[in-house]
Amino acid sequence: MGMKDLQKFFGTIRVKMFWLCRELVYMYSPKKSFFSKKRIESSLAFIIGQWGMIFWLLEKHSEMSASDIAIWAGIEFAIAGYIMTEIQKEKKEVSRNTDDFEEPHIHS
């Protein structure tokens, strides 16, 4: 990989990171954003909750019985099912046209 290829590669990453940051800022402003504020926030809450449950499982697995593990797995599946149902419901309710949003432009 030559120096010109590296410059193009890192330039592309820089442009995409700028676009990502701009869209995240637009998410909390009156301007239209490519991302859904509700979906980003619920995803972060889900990830934090999953981290907590996995940490708890790793700490307590030696003390848990088979029924405790089955209950824990059931709770995990219920949460995942709820999240998937909400995402699908949102997709049906809101039909967004992504042509309105500005994609990052890569200059060759």
ABEGO torsion letter per residue (X at the ends): XBAAAAAAAAAAAAAAAAAAAAAAAAAABABBBABBAAAAAAAAAAAAAAAAAAAAAAAAAAABBAAAAAAAAAAAAAAAAAAAAAAAAAAAABBBBAAABBBBBBBX
